[in-house]
Amino acid sequence: YANHVSGGYGKGKKILKNMSLELYPGQSLGLLGSNGSGKSTFLKICLHQLKYSGVLNTTSDMAIIP
């Protein structure tokens, strides 16, 4: 789950702002949006590749399928 997660690239460059969601085992999530809307940023935050604020709880069996 994600609770009030915000993050982005460096100081003052928050792309994702105050996002909350909850997924249960076996569920899938599709991300749709225009260029620059935060899709890749959200995935990088979920993989802990970018710094973020808020609460993020991911499991080791999370997979990204391009």
Salt bridges, closest charged atoms under 4 A:
none
